[in-house]
Amino acid sequence: MNIAVIGASGFVGYAVTKEALEKNHHVKAIYRRNSIPEHQNLEQFKMTIFDQEQFKQVIKDVDVVISAYNPGYYHVDQKSRYLDAYEVIFNTVKALNKRIIVVIGATTLIQYDGELVKHGFYPKPWLHALEGPDAVFEKYRFDKSINVTWVSPAAELIDGNKTMNYRYDTDHLIYDQNFESRISVQDLAHAIILEAESPKYEKMRFTIAY
Ligand SMILES: NC(=O)c1ccc[n+]([C@@H]2O[C@H](COP(=O)([O-])OP(=O)(O)OC[C@H]3O[C@@H](n4cnc5c(N)ncnc54)[C@H](OP(=O)(O)O)[C@@H]3O)[C@@H](O)[C@H]2O)c1
């Protein structure tokens, strides 16, 4: 497949890029500053998605777009920046009739007592850092004109190993027997590429955890 990854130099985006390349997909990597190791099936685009014309050119021939966009956890106006970015991203994929997989946070998942995870699980500084993806999800979650799959990782996303042994849900946080909600970025990337290859959650959200 031809896959575009927005934020391919970031924590999530690079894991997704590596997983896609391991499975012999062709990747168009979009990021602003930090380049990533070269590979014969990788094309790198050091650019901003806010250059909508260039963005459109880059993604026009891909089968699916995967977004791990993040303007930075400490961006001065993170929430507005996220909203502005996804306006460009969604308008472009809609105009080109593309499918998109978007990585957000876990804060909008529902926890064991029916409350949202953000009302129980996270310390306040983290909540601030996750306002952007939350706002994007709230704005577009019922917009069926976009062929989007939302991906919420477990509450804790770690740099670990690819186990390929994890569970799925749609809107509920998944815990293990110790009441911990955790997933490695390698397994998250594995699930995202599986979804790209064989869509099961179009116009829906999925979450994974051990
Ligand atoms: N990290 C976690 O533990 C975690 C947990 C749960 C959910 N998430 C979610 O996963 C998503 C990705 O987060 P992350 O931690 O992987 O972020 P990250 O490491 O900060 O990476 C963000 C990526 O976006 C790129 N980018 C930023 N502005 C751009 C622009 N205007 N045009 C093109 N590319 C741009 C960055 O490029 P440069 O760096 O090259 O400038 C970088 O490649 C976010 O929605 C986040 O909420 C992350």
The ligand as an SDF file (V2000), in Angstrom:
LIG
                    3D

 48 52  0  0  0  0  0  0  0  0999 V2000
    3.3500   10.3900   23.2200 N   0  0  0  0  0  0  0  0  0  0  0  0
    2.4190    9.7780   23.9320 C   0  0  0  0  0  0  0  0  0  0  0  0
    2.6740    9.1680   25.0000 O   0  0  0  0  0  0  0  0  0  0  0  0
    0.9770    9.8010   23.4640 C   0  0  0  0  0  0  0  0  0  0  0  0
    0.0580    9.1220   24.2220 C   0  0  0  0  0  0  0  0  0  0  0  0
   -1.2570    9.1060   23.8000 C   0  0  0  0  0  0  0  0  0  0  0  0
   -1.6410    9.7730   22.6500 C   0  0  0  0  0  0  0  0  0  0  0  0
   -0.7100   10.4560   21.9230 N   0  0  0  0  0  0  0  0  0  0  0  0
   -1.1910   11.1910   20.7390 C   0  0  0  0  0  0  0  0  0  0  0  0
   -0.4840   10.8010   19.5780 O   0  0  0  0  0  0  0  0  0  0  0  0
   -0.3870   11.9300   18.6810 C   0  0  0  0  0  0  0  0  0  0  0  0
    1.0760   12.0910   18.3220 C   0  0  0  0  0  0  0  0  0  0  0  0
    1.8030   12.4150   19.5130 O   0  0  0  0  0  0  0  0  0  0  0  0
    3.3870   12.2170   19.6420 P   0  0  0  0  0  0  0  0  0  0  0  0
    3.6860   12.0940   21.0930 O   0  0  0  0  0  0  0  0  0  0  0  0
    3.8580   11.1490   18.7120 O   0  0  0  0  0  0  0  0  0  0  0  0
    3.9050   13.6520   19.1400 O   0  0  0  0  0  0  0  0  0  0  0  0
    5.4010   14.1210   18.8010 P   0  0  0  0  0  0  0  0  0  0  0  0
    6.3940   13.0980   19.2270 O   0  0  0  0  0  0  0  0  0  0  0  0
    5.5230   15.4950   19.3360 O   0  0  0  0  0  0  0  0  0  0  0  0
    5.4110   14.1680   17.2010 O   0  0  0  0  0  0  0  0  0  0  0  0
    4.6180   15.1010   16.5000 C   0  0  0  0  0  0  0  0  0  0  0  0
    4.9410   15.0410   15.0170 C   0  0  0  0  0  0  0  0  0  0  0  0
    4.1370   16.0170   14.3360 O   0  0  0  0  0  0  0  0  0  0  0  0
    4.9950   16.7460   13.4510 C   0  0  0  0  0  0  0  0  0  0  0  0
    4.4290   18.0680   13.1750 N   0  0  0  0  0  0  0  0  0  0  0  0
    4.1380   19.0460   14.0600 C   0  0  0  0  0  0  0  0  0  0  0  0
    3.6300   20.1230   13.4370 N   0  0  0  0  0  0  0  0  0  0  0  0
    3.6030   19.7980   12.1070 C   0  0  0  0  0  0  0  0  0  0  0  0
    3.1880   20.4920   10.9360 C   0  0  0  0  0  0  0  0  0  0  0  0
    2.6840   21.7320   10.9850 N   0  0  0  0  0  0  0  0  0  0  0  0
    3.3040   19.8670    9.7340 N   0  0  0  0  0  0  0  0  0  0  0  0
    3.8120   18.6050    9.6560 C   0  0  0  0  0  0  0  0  0  0  0  0
    4.2050   17.9010   10.7320 N   0  0  0  0  0  0  0  0  0  0  0  0
    4.1180   18.4860   11.9460 C   0  0  0  0  0  0  0  0  0  0  0  0
    6.3080   16.7910   14.1810 C   0  0  0  0  0  0  0  0  0  0  0  0
    7.3650   17.1550   13.3040 O   0  0  0  0  0  0  0  0  0  0  0  0
    8.8160   17.6960   13.8570 P   0  0  0  0  0  0  0  0  0  0  0  0
    8.9870   17.2050   15.2630 O   0  0  0  0  0  0  0  0  0  0  0  0
    9.7890   17.1540   12.8890 O   0  0  0  0  0  0  0  0  0  0  0  0
    8.7290   19.1490   13.8780 O   0  0  0  0  0  0  0  0  0  0  0  0
    6.4050   15.3510   14.6740 C   0  0  0  0  0  0  0  0  0  0  0  0
    6.8210   14.5010   13.6360 O   0  0  0  0  0  0  0  0  0  0  0  0
   -0.9710   13.1380   19.4340 C   0  0  0  0  0  0  0  0  0  0  0  0
   -2.2880   13.3910   19.0370 O   0  0  0  0  0  0  0  0  0  0  0  0
   -0.9320   12.6880   20.8870 C   0  0  0  0  0  0  0  0  0  0  0  0
   -1.9440   13.2930   21.6590 O   0  0  0  0  0  0  0  0  0  0  0  0
    0.5900   10.4720   22.2920 C   0  0  0  0  0  0  0  0  0  0  0  0
  1  2  1  0
  2  3  2  0
  2  4  1  0
  4  5  1  0
  4 48  2  0
  5  6  2  0
  6  7  1  0
  7  8  2  0
  8  9  1  0
  8 48  1  0
  9 10  1  0
  9 46  1  0
 10 11  1  0
 11 12  1  0
 11 44  1  0
 12 13  1  0
 13 14  1  0
 14 15  2  0
 14 16  1  0
 14 17  1  0
 17 18  1  0
 18 19  2  0
 18 20  1  0
 18 21  1  0
 21 22  1  0
 22 23  1  0
 23 24  1  0
 23 42  1  0
 24 25  1  0
 25 26  1  0
 25 36  1  0
 26 27  1  0
 26 35  1  0
 27 28  2  0
 28 29  1  0
 29 30  1  0
 29 35  2  0
 30 31  1  0
 30 32  2  0
 32 33  1  0
 33 34  2  0
 34 35  1  0
 36 37  1  0
 36 42  1  0
 37 38  1  0
 38 39  2  0
 38 40  1  0
 38 41  1  0
 42 43  1  0
 44 45  1  0
 44 46  1  0
 46 47  1  0
M  CHG  2   8   1  16  -1
M  END
$$$$
